[in-house]
């Protein structure tokens, strides 16, 4: 019985062996699923153990055309906190050392802990407690840092400006928004990006390339060193330095002269298209846009009814007034509507046709092109446009004539953005045949649109386009696309800025316009700009608008081998001769001579103190 | 002269297969301890005694010496001193909580000079020797309840003492002796009841709130448990009696009502089909009780008791987990069963273990290259969770190798145990292999997230002298007994 039992039970060894085999096979199957079927565990492990720490490159510095440093980086300090180490510190002492209130401290701590606002929160890792402390604030806190375990300092760099000028050109940097992060995966939340000016248009050059370190992080979030001794680390590439074409002295003078006035001054070096100054008034101190007060200051500026944040020099669109007559003379000459000396148009205190009158001031008439420019005769240019639009031998329809006219204008850089290397350029307005067909339902002719001949009506230019017109005349028929950056460290400029753009008008025709503008200075509307030091050419503009006339000036000097072309536009400044001419003259003198004579300096002082009352309504 | 001959005989009859597997596992184990304790950038040599990998070399070396020593002791010593050894261990276990110092809540470690030992690890071989001796000496036959009771008592006493040291994991290991009991004639129904209880527990709680088919408010857990009780009962009727009619009736009617109820609820009128399953169970129980009276067959009675007990167990488990246990304890159970996801809390260890193993891939990251274990993401990585290091650094290939080595060891030990002519040797052999099997089953299952987190070491892998010595003693006493089996044959 017992033996039989044992034989019966001996079979149970197969049961036990089978169970053991089955268990091991199940475990192997489970291992198969864990290790070979899913990549998730691998990813989980990497995100567990590897901490990719970004190393930020230094942003490029910015200098003016003479090498004067304008923008550089300055260290700022973020105070970081590791929550689980910071327990039991003396909060009152901390608040006193940092100059904050207990309420602010409590509020900040709960903000940090709130995972909705701060999704990356961990008790064991550094969280930003206060950001962008200045060096002084930081150094006084650093002495007491040992008293506050769990508090750390993180250095980062912020933009610093040497002086208060050229805010619109330099622009600023701010934290990236969600859209920018989506558009370019270079950026991560908390990164900085240029938001205005060259900081924005040259963001890619200025920012450099971020580097990274792969660190090993243990289960408590502590860093345990570099992965494979830094084999996979990448060093950051510093940003490239920019040299602006701006002469900061000139820019400073321009800003001084425009104090208390709305408008802008644009100066261009005709031979290169380099912008020498780009003043938009009112302006603001770029230093307001840095550091802890940035948000508050930005809000204040954007609520100002005078719109100091608007860059009027490239974003403002104004009727060019009489400065535009130069472009008309060029067009009529090239199209053979007028001859330089043969064509004389009458002007009996204006252009009169039927019931239409475009007024003009008293001057000898009839007159040819050169004195017409010098005296800024409205009648001459109205007749010219009228003859062009109604010339049915040359143009089968008025639409064809208009299209021809528009093509001339576009070739001179009007009607489209010129392509300056700053964000926010306006295209201005040059009407075309379609535009009039739509607005006048097809029934229009040269008379209907006559005011465009004198830079009124539908025509609008930006101050930059007016200055560029001056540069084109100075060059006798071509221009380089205006640009504010002269050099990028270790990288050529965009070919857009090194390629000549010719207008549709031949150089010899420009000589008559130059002559007219020279006459305007020596004996016409721009006499105030005349000087014995060099030959100035100029053209005033007095643009009618709903309020008081705008005062404009466009000119260049010297007449031969011009060094500077300038446009001045003062909103509601009255006659061109009142503000435009003298300001333009001072700008030319400063740039050509490198300084102002004592008389000019006195004049500049006077202008600095002349302000125009614009009321309080939004501009 | 005779001694020399005897010595040669021992070496010739030694089971070298087991030795080879043992050495291979020790080698792989040492590599894993290196991987688990190495720190990136560490300049301390792996064999330096100031590192854990260096210390493990000492444990391995002393284990080999210990093994050689045990082989040279006459096997009759183990047999005759088995009661003494067992008694001594019982006293030691009894005294341990008073001598021990608190290590993470456990009172099982005693300081012996520079060493720290865990008596519970050594008590296993004492218990194994004692139970083998008692069963062979008194010719205990475990298909008799009284004999089973005596054998079980020898096992349960040290188990209770270890529970008192707050070392539940080590105590549970003693349950593995029931595998040996099964081999020695204990009714399989005891094991079956245990497995059934685990099944009811897991399914009943895991799927308590999962709907059956798309019937709302029908608990799938409850339905499956009742269906299982009916099926188990029916099958037991088939296995344990010669009567076929009751079996066919229970099966046929059960299937008919189960299917009809499901179809009715699905297509005609939804209702709680669990009641139908409960009713089927009730009818089966009443029929079985009636049959036991009519046929005067206690088997029917026991089967009915099993069914009733199953129902009672199911309800009491739900009651205990939901109403008696604290939130903390019931949460651990929920996490274990995958009802609640809690990667930061109770589920952290197992989740990190799965990440570490899963990230190893086919071939692993290479020796000393695992990141999860080096950076301490896996807790207890050089002891209870050492298998993570194998998974991360040696990959699927390494894990499979280790598991197959363990399987080979267990199957080899079955073979070794079965070839013993003397019952003492066979029982002792089954004790050894059962202990190994239980450790691998629970430890690897825990690391793979398939078994509850019970802190017991993986033999030959987990860092530490006590467990390594404990396993070595268990194994080498068996090898010595096995090596002299021919001499025993002569003796009998």
Boltz contact constraints between the chains, C-beta under 6 A:
constraints:
  - contact:
      token1: [A, 9]
      token2: [B, 185]
      max_distance: 6.0
  - contact:
      token1: [A, 12]
      token2: [B, 183]
      max_distance: 6.0
  - contact:
      token1: [A, 13]
      token2: [B, 414]
      max_distance: 6.0
  - contact:
      token1: [A, 13]
      token2: [B, 418]
      max_distance: 6.0
  - contact:
      token1: [A, 17]
      token2: [B, 411]
      max_distance: 6.0
  - contact:
      token1: [A, 17]
      token2: [B, 414]
      max_distance: 6.0
  - contact:
      token1: [A, 20]
      token2: [B, 410]
      max_distance: 6.0
  - contact:
      token1: [A, 20]
      token2: [B, 437]
      max_distance: 6.0
  - contact:
      token1: [A, 23]
      token2: [B, 441]
      max_distance: 6.0
  - contact:
      token1: [A, 24]
      token2: [B, 403]
      max_distance: 6.0
  - contact:
      token1: [A, 24]
      token2: [B, 407]
      max_distance: 6.0
  - contact:
      token1: [A, 27]
      token2: [B, 403]
      max_distance: 6.0
  - contact:
      token1: [A, 27]
      token2: [B, 444]
      max_distance: 6.0
  - contact:
      token1: [A, 28]
      token2: [B, 400]
      max_distance: 6.0
  - contact:
      token1: [A, 28]
      token2: [B, 403]
      max_distance: 6.0
  - contact:
      token1: [A, 30]
      token2: [B, 448]
      max_distance: 6.0
  - contact:
      token1: [A, 31]
      token2: [B, 396]
      max_distance: 6.0
  - contact:
      token1: [A, 31]
      token2: [B, 399]
      max_distance: 6.0
  - contact:
      token1: [A, 34]
      token2: [B, 357]
      max_distance: 6.0
  - contact:
      token1: [A, 34]
      token2: [B, 358]
      max_distance: 6.0
  - contact:
      token1: [A, 35]
      token2: [B, 358]
      max_distance: 6.0
  - contact:
      token1: [A, 35]
      token2: [B, 360]
      max_distance: 6.0
  - contact:
      token1: [A, 35]
      token2: [B, 361]
      max_distance: 6.0
  - contact:
      token1: [A, 35]
      token2: [B, 396]
      max_distance: 6.0
  - contact:
      token1: [A, 36]
      token2: [B, 396]
      max_distance: 6.0
  - contact:
      token1: [A, 41]
      token2: [B, 355]
      max_distance: 6.0
  - contact:
      token1: [A, 41]
      token2: [B, 358]
      max_distance: 6.0
  - contact:
      token1: [A, 41]
      token2: [B, 359]
      max_distance: 6.0
  - contact:
      token1: [A, 42]
      token2: [B, 359]
      max_distance: 6.0
  - contact:
      token1: [A, 44]
      token2: [B, 355]
      max_distance: 6.0
  - contact:
      token1: [A, 45]
      token2: [B, 355]
      max_distance: 6.0
  - contact:
      token1: [A, 45]
      token2: [B, 359]
      max_distance: 6.0
  - contact:
      token1: [A, 45]
      token2: [B, 372]
      max_distance: 6.0
  - contact:
      token1: [A, 48]
      token2: [B, 377]
      max_distance: 6.0
  - contact:
      token1: [A, 49]
      token2: [B, 371]
      max_distance: 6.0
  - contact:
      token1: [A, 49]
      token2: [B, 375]
      max_distance: 6.0
  - contact:
      token1: [A, 216]
      token2: [B, 375]
      max_distance: 6.0
  - contact:
      token1: [A, 218]
      token2: [B, 375]
      max_distance: 6.0
  - contact:
      token1: [A, 218]
      token2: [B, 376]
      max_distance: 6.0
  - contact:
      token1: [A, 219]
      token2: [B, 376]
      max_distance: 6.0
  - contact:
      token1: [A, 219]
      token2: [B, 377]
      max_distance: 6.0
  - contact:
      token1: [A, 225]
      token2: [B, 40]
      max_distance: 6.0
  - contact:
      token1: [A, 225]
      token2: [B, 41]
      max_distance: 6.0
